[in-house]
Amino acid sequence: MIVGRRSHTDWQCLSFQSGVGSRFRARVANWVGKRQYPHGRYLIRLGLYREAVKAFEAAEKWYRESYGPLHPYVAAALIRQGWCNAKLGRIEDACRAYDRALEIIEATEGSAHPMAREIRAYLTSTCG
């Protein structure tokens, strides 16, 4: 059986611009986004801190877009970024990440939260 050739416009309805394509992209982004934080933890166990920072940055972005800027998951991703950057000797980057995490924790849990006290102590002793 000979199948006729399809025109460009016929294929456009099947492209990623269609509803199916955009739903597919959203599902893939959701699937990948959810896995960035556990992937970063896995990379830490392998000692791949530079790659872990990238995973935690992607996790932070996904959490912020999915749950909002003050969600505890955003703070957790920032804390992991800070820890990895400190291990890499990138103290300024670590201080920035910890400072942003502290802002979220204090805004949502208060300054008496144990993690807030721990981060504040690190910032005071290391970041000046």
N, C-alpha and C positions, 0 to 999 in steps of 0.2 A: 504494500500500500504506500502510495506516495503522499507525503504530508506537505501541504502548501507552506510557503514561506510566510513568516509572520512579519508584519511591518513594525517599525519602531514604536508606533503608538500602541500596538497590541502588547508589547512588552512593558510599556510604561505602567500599565495597571498592575503588573506583577513586581514592580521595582520596590525598593525600600522606601520610596516616598508614599506608598500606599498604606492603608491602615494596618494591614498585616505586617508590613515591613517595620513600621514604627512600633507596633506592639512587640515584635520580635526583638528589636533593638532595646526596648525598655526592659524586657525580660532578661536579656543577656546582661545589660548594665546592672540590673538588680542582683542577678546571680553572682556576677563578678564582684560587685560592691560589697555584698555580704561576706565575702570570703577574704577580703583584704586583711582584716585584723587577725584572724587565725593564721593566715599565710605569713604575716609579719612575725607572729610568735614562733612559728616554725623556723623562719629564717634566723631568729635570735638563737634558737637551739643549735643551729648550724654555725653560729658565729658570723653570719653574714649581715652585719649591722647596717652597712650602707644600703643594701637592698631592702632591709627591714624598714628603714626610715621611709623609703619610697612607698612601701606597702601601707605603713601607718598614715602617711600623708594622703594616700588614696582613700583609706578607710575614713579618715577625718572628713574629707570632702563628701564622701557618700553619706556618712552619718549626718553631717550638717544639712545636706540637701534633703535627706529622708526624714529626719526627726527634729530638725531645728538646731540653731546655733548653741543652745544652752543645755543640750541633752548630755547626760552622763557618759554616753558612748563617745561623744566628741572629746570630752575631757580625758577619757581613757586612752584614746588614740594619741592625743597630745602628750600625755604622760609617757607613753611608749616612745614617741618621737624624741622627747627630751632625754630619756634613758639611753637610747641608742646613740644619739648625738654626743652625749657625755662619754660613752664608751669609745667613740671615735675621736675624742679630743676636741670636738666642735662645741666649745663651752658657750659661745654666744648663741648658737642655734638652740642648744639645750635650754639655756635661760629663757629664750623667747617662747619656746614650747611650754616649758613649765609655768611661765608667767601667764600665758593664755589659759592653760588648764586651771590655774589658781583662780583666775577671774570667774570661770564657769562654776567652779566648786563653791566659791564664796557667794556667788549670785543665787545658786540653787540650794545649797546645803548650809551655808553660813561659815563664818571664819573659824568656828570652833570644831569643825569637822576634822577628824584625825588626818586625813589626806591633805587637807589645807595646811594644817600645822607642819606636816612633814615637808611639803613643797616649799612653804615659807622658810623653813629652816635651811633647806638646800639653797634657795635663792639668796638668803642672807649670808650664808657662809661662802658661797661660790661666786655668786654674780654681783655681789656688792651692793 
